[in-house]
Amino acid sequence: MISCDEAALICNKSQYHEASVSEKIKLKLHILFCSTCKSFSRKNKQLSSLFEKAKLIVLSDAAKEDLKQKLRDNL
């Protein structure tokens, strides 16, 4: 059985489609017995869903650096 910390890590990886099949199975087994991790997993999925619906626009790394430089120049 995996620890709650490991379950949280796998849950986060699974959210971004980075978890392996064996990790997903371990997580599902852990969630069967741990109500805390079950709640965390459910809330994590809800949060991901909200972010997808929000259609947030993120600056590219180059745009972030450009903005930082402009702020430094103006201070």
C-alpha positions, -999 to +999 in steps of 0.1 A: +000+000+000+013+035-008+014+064+016-009+094+014+020+116+002+027+092-026-010+090-034-012+128-037+019+129-060+003+102-083-030+121-082-013+152-094+007+133-121-025+116-132-042+150-136-016+159-162-016+125-179+019+117-166+011+087-143+018+052-154-008+025-154+007+008-124+006+042-105-030+047-114-039+013-101-020+019-068-039+052-065-073+036-071-065+009-045-054+035-020-085+057-025-107+027-018-094+027+018-085+063+025-113+088+026-089+117+029-071+109-003-105+102-020-116+137-011-083+152-022-086+134-056-122+145-061-113+182-053-082+180-075-104+169-104-129+197-097-101+223-097-087+210-130-122+212-145-126+248-133-092+258-148-102+242-182-135+260-182-118+293-174-097+291-206-068+310-189-042+326-212-006+322-200+023+343-210+052+325-228+086+325-210+099+350-235+070+374-228+075+370-190+112+379-193+104+409-215+078+421-189+103+416-161+129+436-180+105+464-187+096+465-150+133+467-140+139+494-165+111+515-150+121+511-114 
